[in-house]
């Protein structure tokens, strides 16, 4: 059997006792990839470090507002939502973080008497505002009429959406949008109850409005 290799796999002659004139194509490509990876990785690292140094700490502002009748002054990151201000800075956890995108209404509070989704409201824009949360509705041990109506009508199940439902219902009553069950449903439609207690929620709002 012949021990010769086919021409296609035999390396080209380099001359007796001579080394190749330069690195092989494989060596060049491998070296280039390795060096290129270090350059890219290094560049990314340096760029990130320079950006962090340039930006420094996130900008913050001092905001003073009334929450449930008490003046509160705090310094917060300018990106802080009213919901996070209430829950994380003021320990008012009644307002719930549901979707955090303004779609479920669990975070509803009143700002200057108007219903707002606190997850979409920047805290720094509320200088001097009057904010009312679910914790501010009751007068001591006496529940707000709508809170009592929710109890009487059994208008909740898991209770997660209930603070937002009640705050939205209070706003709905104050706005005068309670002339019919259909109107209440329309103006309460931004508040989602995953347990499906809508009939009793509407009934509680309707009865509270009738007693007003």
N, C-alpha and C positions, 0 to 999 in steps of 0.2 A: 504494500500500500504506500502510495506517495505521501511524504510528510510536508509537501509544499502547501502553502496557503493560497487561496484564490487571490487573484490580482486585486479584487475589490476590498479586501481586508488587509492587504500587505501595506505597511507604511511606506511612504516614498523614501528613496534612499537619501541619506544626508552626507554621504562621503565618509571614507574611512577615518575613524578617530575624530570626526567633527560632531559638534553638538548642533541642534536645530538653530536656525538663524534667529528665531523669536518664539514667544509663547504660542501655544496652539490656540485655535479658535475657541475650543472648549474652555481653556484656562482664562482667556480674555473675557468671555461671557460670564463665567462664574465669578470672576473677580469684580467685574462691573456691577453685577447684581448685588453682591455683598456690600461693596462700597456705597452703591446707590441707596441700599436699605439703611445704612448707617446715616447717610446724609439726610434722607427724608425723615427718619425717626428723630435724628438730632435737631433738624430744623423745626419739626413739630413741637418738640419739647421746649426749644428755645422760644418759639413764637408764643406758646402757652404761658411760659414764665413771664415774658415781656408784657403780654396782655394783662396778666394778673397784677403785675407791678404798676402798669399804667392806670388801670381802672381803680385799684385800691378797694376800700370798703364800699358797700352799696350805699347810695345816698339815702339819708333819713331826714325826717321832719318832725317837728313838735306840733301836736294837734290837741286842741282843747275843745271838748264837747260835753253835752249833758247826756248822761245815760240813766234812764229811769229816775230822773229828777236830781241826780247827783253829778256835780261837775267833775270831769275826769280829764287829766292832762297827761299825755304819754308821748314818748318819742318812738317812732316806728319807721321801719323801712318804707320808702315811698311806694313800694309795690304791695303793701299789706292791704288786704281786703277788710271791710268792716266786719265780716264774719270772723276772720282770724283775730282781729283786734278784740272782739268780744270774747271769743273762746280762749285764746292763748295769752292775752295780756290782762284781761279784766276778769277772767274765770267765770264768765257768764255762758254756761254751756247748754242753756235751754235751746238756743237757736242751733239747728242741726246742719251738719255738712252732708248733703246727700249727693247730688250730681256734681256740685261745685262748678256748674256751667249755666246756672239760671234757668234750668228746665224743669225742676221738680218742686220748687217753692218751699222746701223744708227750712230754708234759712230766712224766711220772710220776717222783716221787722218794720217798724214805722220810723220814718225820718221826717221830722216836722209834720207829723200826721199823715204822711203818704206812705203807702206800701212800697217796699223796695226789696229786691233780692240782695241780701247783704254780701253774698259771695261775689257779686259783680260790681260792688260799690267800693271805690278806693277810700280808705279811711282818711287820707290826707285832704280829701275834698270836703270834709264835713266839719271844718272849723266853725265853732259856734252853733252847730246843729243840735236839735233835740231828738234823741234816739230812745225809742221805747221797745223793749224786748218782752218776751213772755214772762220774765221774772218781774217786770214792772207793772203788770196788769192788776194783780190782786192788791187789796188794801188790807195789809196785815193778814189775818186769818180768813178774811172775807174774799171769796173768789169774785173775779169779774163776771158779770152776767153771762157772757158767752162761755167762759170756762165752766160755769155751773150748768149751762145748757148742754155742753158736751158731755158732762157727767150724767145729767138727767136722761139724755137721749141715747147714751151709750154710743157716742159718735166717734169711736176709735177702737182699734184692736191692738196692734203692736205698739202704737203710740209714737213711733218715730216721726211721723209727719205732723203730729198733733200741734206742736208749738207753732209751726208755720201756718197750719190751717186756721188756728185761732187768731193769729195776728192778721192774716189775710181777711178773715171774717170780720174782725173789728174794723179794718180799713174799708171793707165792702159796705158795712153798716154806716160808717161815717160819711162815705161818698154818696149814700142814698141809692145804691144799686140793689135794693131788696124788694122790689115791687112784685116779684113773682118768683116761684121756684126756678123758672127758666132763666130769669135775669141773674139770680144768685149763682146758678151753675155756670153761666157765661162769665161772670166777673170773678168766679173762684176757679176758673179752668186752669190757671197756672199752677195750682197746687195739686200734686199727685198723691193719691192714697193707694198704695200697692195692695192694701187689704180690701179695698173696695167698699169703704163705708160712706160713699158719697150721699146716699139717700138720707142717712141720719145727720151727716154734716150739714146738708142743706136745710134740714128740718131745724137744727139747732140755731143756725144763723137766722132763719125765718122767724122763729119764735122770739129770739132776742131782739130782733128789729121791731117786732110787733109790740114788745113791752116798752120800747124806748119812748 
